[in-house]
Amino acid sequence: MNTICGVALWIGLTLSFNAQAEDVHFPASVEPARHLIIEGALESEVFTPVLAAFHATHPDIELTYRNLDTRTLFAQYRDQPQRPTADLVMSSAMPWQYRLANNANGDTLGNAIDPQWPTWARWRNELVGLSFEPVVIVYRRELIEQIGAPRSHAELVDVLMTQRDVLKHRVVTYDPRRSDTGFTYAVEDARLSPQYWTLVSALGEVQASLTDSTAAMLEGLESGRYLIGYNLIGSYAYAAAARNPELIVRIPSDYALVNQRLALIPHNATHPDTARLFLDFYTHPAGQRVVAERTSLGALSPALSGKGTAASLRAQHGDALRPIQLGPGLLALVDPLKRESVMTRWQREFERAQPVKSPPGTAPEPLNLPAHSTGEHHDTR
């Protein structure tokens, strides 16, 4: 099907909303139709171009995508393993998705995955990583024009410590107590950097606001409530910066975590064959070109290079990019004792310099910083 028809199908998709999920629905163009239901912790706005392109090549499939948060997604498969399920499940909370697969909740992917797909983005033949998303820092332009943009974690610590008055209540990051993704990043940060706990203390000193999603952080950054956002999911951050020139996205020069959205086919999926068909499209060059050109998820295929690909990011940032490893080590992150140990220290460091606890997610009105024009542009890809 040509590009015009594909765009028309995309424009013509129907959207429906309910209290539990945001659904995107592409009706089949023929009867009898085949069916595919995908559930994922990925904003529909980001994923729709891929869904539309797949549906354009398979118009006989009635396609539904449900956007759920990571905890809801994990809980419903952990607590109700025999219930009717989606045909494909995707999550950015890597340890919890790995646990589902390790507990025999996943079916075989068959021959769906492109043989060239990176081996580090696959586990057995049951779990596959579908994205290459650096975890980034986002700055308001007004801050950079006043003091410059920290290029590394060490420089960020220095700015937090030397600019306390300017940054008090003006920084936001994940609350690892409420966010599984935020907890994963905290553990990985601590593993990679001995200075991480100094950073947590510095965040506490400026009484950083804590939230449970990148979307909430971006809302505060776009409104001007915050000047710095730490550890945001890159795909969402780049999309926000593309529409708002006041946001500047930086990949730290010392190291940057890279998250993968892991996909599995539930063992009792109703339509596993169409799920494998989707993975076949997604991981082969045709689907990967859509990922690279129309999303910020990061195309993993080694057959592609240039803007929007993992190869391009590696060429720019080299060994600073540290993908979170897909393997048994992820199980340690879902261990209750490990979680309690990490969170006890995290809270102690965060509250170390705070005379009075600041309620999570609160912040005063934006400060008026002097604005200067430097001509610097935000990063996009």
C-alpha positions in Angstrom: 0.0 0.0 0.0 1.4 3.4 -0.9 2.3 6.1 1.6 -0.8 8.2 0.9 -3.0 5.3 1.7 -1.0 4.5 4.8 -1.3 8.1 6.1 -5.1 8.0 5.3 -5.4 4.9 7.4 -3.5 6.6 10.2 -5.7 9.7 10.1 -8.8 7.5 10.0 -8.0 5.4 13.0 -10.5 5.5 15.9 -9.5 6.4 19.4 -11.5 5.4 22.5 -10.7 6.1 26.1 -11.7 4.6 29.4 -10.5 4.9 33.0 -8.0 2.1 32.8 -6.4 2.4 29.4 -6.0 4.6 26.3 -7.0 2.5 23.2 -6.0 3.0 19.6 -8.0 0.9 17.2 -7.5 0.2 13.5 -10.5 -1.7 12.0 -9.9 -4.4 9.4 -10.8 -3.6 5.8 -12.0 -7.1 5.0 -14.1 -9.9 6.5 -13.4 -12.2 8.1 -10.7 -10.3 9.9 -7.7 -11.5 11.8 -7.1 -9.9 15.2 -4.2 -8.4 17.1 -4.3 -6.9 20.6 -1.2 -5.2 21.9 -0.8 -3.9 25.5 2.1 -1.7 26.4 3.6 1.0 28.6 4.2 3.3 25.7 2.3 6.5 24.9 0.1 6.0 21.9 1.4 9.3 20.4 4.8 7.7 20.1 3.7 4.2 18.9 1.0 5.1 16.5 3.2 5.6 13.4 4.5 2.1 13.8 1.0 0.7 14.3 -0.3 2.6 11.3 2.5 1.3 9.1 2.0 -2.3 10.1 -1.8 -2.0 9.6 -1.1 -0.5 6.1 0.7 -3.6 5.1 -1.8 -5.9 6.8 -5.3 -4.2 6.4 -7.0 -7.6 7.0 -6.0 -7.4 10.7 -8.2 -5.6 13.2 -5.5 -4.0 15.4 -6.0 -2.6 19.0 -3.4 -1.0 21.1 -3.9 -0.4 24.9 -1.6 2.0 26.7 -1.2 1.0 30.4 1.2 2.0 33.1 3.9 -0.5 34.0 2.6 -1.5 37.3 -0.9 -2.3 36.0 0.6 -4.2 33.1 2.7 -6.3 35.3 0.1 -6.9 38.0 -2.6 -8.2 35.6 -0.3 -10.9 34.2 1.2 -11.8 37.6 -2.1 -11.9 39.4 -4.3 -13.4 36.7 -2.1 -15.6 34.5 -5.0 -17.5 33.1 -7.2 -14.6 32.1 -7.8 -13.7 28.5 -4.8 -11.7 27.5 -3.4 -9.4 24.8 -1.4 -11.1 22.1 1.7 -9.0 22.6 2.8 -7.2 25.8 5.5 -4.4 25.9 7.0 -2.7 29.0 9.8 -0.3 29.8 10.0 -1.7 33.3 12.6 -4.3 32.3 13.0 -6.3 35.5 9.3 -6.9 35.9 8.9 -7.9 32.2 11.9 -10.2 32.5 10.3 -11.8 35.6 7.1 -12.5 33.7 9.1 -14.3 31.0 11.3 -16.1 33.5 8.2 -17.4 35.3 7.0 -19.1 32.1 4.4 -16.4 31.2 5.8 -16.1 27.6 5.3 -18.1 24.5 8.0 -18.7 21.9 8.6 -15.9 19.4 9.2 -18.5 16.7 11.0 -17.2 13.6 9.5 -13.7 13.9 12.7 -11.8 14.9 15.1 -10.7 12.2 18.2 -13.0 12.4 20.4 -9.8 12.4 18.7 -8.5 15.6 21.3 -7.8 18.3 21.8 -10.8 20.6 22.0 -8.5 23.6 18.4 -7.4 22.9 17.0 -11.0 23.1 16.5 -13.5 25.9 16.1 -17.1 24.8 13.4 -16.9 22.2 10.7 -15.5 24.5 11.7 -11.8 25.2 13.0 -9.2 22.8 14.1 -5.6 23.2 12.4 -3.2 20.7 13.9 0.1 21.5 17.2 1.9 22.3 16.2 4.9 24.5 18.9 6.8 26.4 17.9 8.1 29.8 18.5 11.8 29.6 18.7 15.1 31.5 16.4 18.0 30.3 17.2 21.6 31.0 15.2 24.8 30.5 16.9 27.1 28.1 16.8 30.0 30.6 19.0 28.0 33.0 21.5 27.1 30.3 21.7 30.7 29.2 22.5 31.8 32.7 24.9 29.1 34.0 25.5 26.7 31.1 24.4 23.0 30.7 26.2 20.4 32.9 27.7 17.8 30.6 28.2 15.0 33.1 26.8 13.7 36.3 29.7 15.3 38.2 29.0 18.7 36.7 25.3 18.3 37.5 26.2 17.6 41.2 28.4 20.7 41.1 25.6 22.9 39.7 23.1 21.5 42.3 25.5 22.4 45.1 26.6 25.8 43.9 23.2 27.0 42.6 21.0 25.9 45.6 19.1 29.1 45.8 18.3 29.2 42.1 17.4 25.5 41.9 15.5 25.0 45.2 12.2 23.4 44.2 13.1 23.8 40.6 14.4 20.2 39.9 12.4 17.1 39.2 13.2 13.4 39.0 11.6 10.0 39.5 10.3 8.9 42.9 11.8 5.4 43.1 9.3 4.5 45.8 6.4 5.0 43.4 7.9 4.2 40.0 9.3 0.8 39.0 11.2 2.5 36.1 12.6 5.1 38.5 13.7 2.4 40.9 15.5 0.5 38.1 17.3 3.7 37.1 18.4 4.3 40.7 19.9 0.9 41.0 21.7 1.1 37.7 23.0 4.6 38.5 24.3 3.3 41.8 26.0 0.4 40.0 27.7 2.5 37.4 28.7 5.6 39.5 30.2 5.7 43.0 29.1 9.4 43.0 25.4 8.5 42.6 24.7 8.8 46.3 26.3 12.3 46.4 23.9 13.2 43.5 20.9 11.9 45.5 22.0 14.1 48.5 22.4 17.1 46.2 18.9 16.5 44.8 17.6 16.4 48.4 19.4 19.7 49.2 17.5 21.5 46.5 14.3 19.8 47.6 13.8 18.2 44.2 10.2 17.3 43.4 9.5 13.6 42.9 7.1 12.1 40.5 6.2 8.7 39.0 6.5 9.4 35.2 8.5 11.1 32.5 5.2 12.7 31.3 4.7 14.5 34.6 8.3 15.7 34.6 7.9 17.1 31.1 4.7 18.9 32.0 6.5 20.7 34.8 9.5 21.5 32.6 7.3 22.8 29.7 5.3 25.0 32.1 8.5 26.5 33.6 7.9 25.1 37.0 11.1 23.1 36.8 14.5 24.1 35.4 16.1 20.6 35.4 14.7 17.1 34.9 16.9 14.2 35.8 16.6 10.7 34.3 13.8 11.1 31.8 13.0 8.5 29.1 14.7 9.9 26.0 12.0 9.1 23.5 9.4 11.2 25.4 12.0 14.0 26.1 13.0 14.4 22.5 9.4 14.5 21.3 8.7 17.3 23.9 11.8 19.2 22.9 10.9 19.0 19.2 7.6 20.9 19.9 9.0 23.2 22.6 12.3 25.1 21.9 12.6 26.0 25.6 13.6 22.4 26.4 17.1 21.2 25.8 17.9 17.5 26.0 21.3 16.2 27.0 22.9 12.8 27.1 25.5 12.9 29.8 29.1 12.6 28.5 30.3 10.2 31.3 27.6 7.6 31.0 23.9 7.3 30.1 21.6 4.4 30.8 19.8 3.0 27.8 16.4 1.5 28.4 14.8 -1.2 26.2 11.1 -1.8 25.9 10.8 -5.6 26.2 8.1 -7.5 24.4 6.7 -11.0 25.0 3.8 -13.1 23.6 1.8 -14.3 26.6 1.6 -18.1 26.8 -2.2 -18.0 26.5 -2.4 -15.3 23.8 -5.5 -15.7 21.6 -3.7 -14.6 18.4 0.0 -15.4 18.8 0.4 -15.7 15.0 -0.5 -12.1 14.4 1.8 -11.1 17.3 4.7 -12.8 15.5 3.7 -11.1 12.3 3.9 -7.7 14.0 7.4 -8.6 15.5 8.5 -9.7 12.1 7.5 -6.4 10.6 8.9 -4.4 13.5 12.4 -6.0 13.6 13.0 -6.2 9.8 14.2 -3.2 7.8 10.8 -1.9 6.6 9.5 -1.6 10.2 12.8 -0.3 11.5 12.8 2.5 8.9 9.4 3.7 10.3 10.9 3.5 13.9 13.9 5.6 12.8 12.1 8.1 10.7 8.8 8.6 12.5 9.5 7.9 16.2 12.2 8.5 18.8 12.4 4.9 20.0 15.7 4.2 18.4 16.0 1.6 15.6 18.1 -1.3 16.7 18.6 -3.1 13.3 22.2 -3.1 12.3 21.0 -2.8 8.7 20.2 0.9 9.3 22.3 3.9 10.2 21.7 7.6 10.3 19.3 9.7 12.3 17.0 7.8 14.7 19.1 4.7 14.9 21.1 3.1 17.7 24.1 3.1 15.3 23.9 6.9 15.0 23.7 7.3 18.8 26.6 5.0 19.3 28.6 7.0 16.8 27.9 10.2 18.6 28.2 9.1 22.2 30.4 5.9 22.1 30.9 3.9 25.2 29.0 6.5 27.3 25.8 4.7 26.3 25.2 1.8 28.8 22.2 -0.4 27.8 20.6 -2.0 30.9 21.5 -5.6 30.5 18.8 -8.1 29.6 19.5 -11.2 31.7 19.1 -12.9 35.1 20.7 -9.9 36.9 17.4 -8.1 36.4 15.7 -10.5 38.9 17.7 -8.9 41.7 15.7 -5.7 41.1 12.4 -7.3 41.9 13.7 -8.9 45.1 11.9 -7.3 48.1 15.0 -7.3 50.3 17.1 -5.7 47.6 14.4 -3.1 47.0 14.1 -2.3 50.8 17.9 -2.0 51.1 18.2 0.4 48.1 15.2 2.5 49.2 16.4 2.8 52.8 19.6 4.3 51.6 18.0 6.4 48.9 15.6 8.0 51.4 18.4 8.6 53.9 20.6 10.3 51.3 17.8 12.4 49.9 16.7 13.6 53.3 20.2 14.1 54.7 20.3 17.9 54.3 16.6 18.6 54.5 15.5 20.3 57.7 11.8 19.9 56.7 10.5 17.3 54.4 9.0 18.7 51.2 5.8 16.9 50.0 6.5 14.9 46.8 5.5 16.6 43.6 5.2 20.1 45.1 7.0 23.3 43.9 6.5 27.0 44.2 5.7 29.4 41.3 8.5 29.7 38.6 11.3 32.1 39.4 12.1 34.8 36.9 15.6 34.2 35.7 17.3 36.7 33.3 17.1 35.5 29.7 19.9 35.9 27.2 20.1 34.8 23.6 22.9 32.4 22.8 21.6 30.9 19.6 22.0 27.4 21.0 19.5 24.9 19.7 18.0 21.9 21.5 19.0 18.4 20.5 16.5 16.5 18.4 16.5 13.1 16.7 
